[in-house]
Amino acid sequence: MYTATQTHRSQIAFRFDNALIARIKLTARSRGLSLNDYAKALFERVTLLDSPILPENYCASDELRAMTGFIKGFTKEQLENDPKLEYLLRK
């Protein structure tokens, strides 16, 4: 039995000046993409940069483990097992 996965999509709007819109459209067209597909690719790339994907065998650094004592609200286990938290603390 085949079951299709349904993707929920939403429409959003942005306000940019006309010159920027023209450059975005031109860039998308030059890459053989629709404006929507180009914008989607940009947002996906940017959000991946802000949420790094770490290897399965990830281990928190000694520096992060040492912070456990003076960062309130986070347990040692949370700091060791949350790569996004470590990433944000290093910013």
HELIX and SHEET records of a PDB file:
HELIX    1   1 ASN A   18  SER A   30  1                                  13    
HELIX    2   2 LEU A   35  ASP A   50  1                                  16    
HELIX    3   3 ASP A   62  MET A   67  1                                   6    
HELIX    4   4 LYS A   76  ASN A   81  1                                   6    
HELIX    5   5 PRO A   83  ARG A   90  1                                   8    
END                                                                             
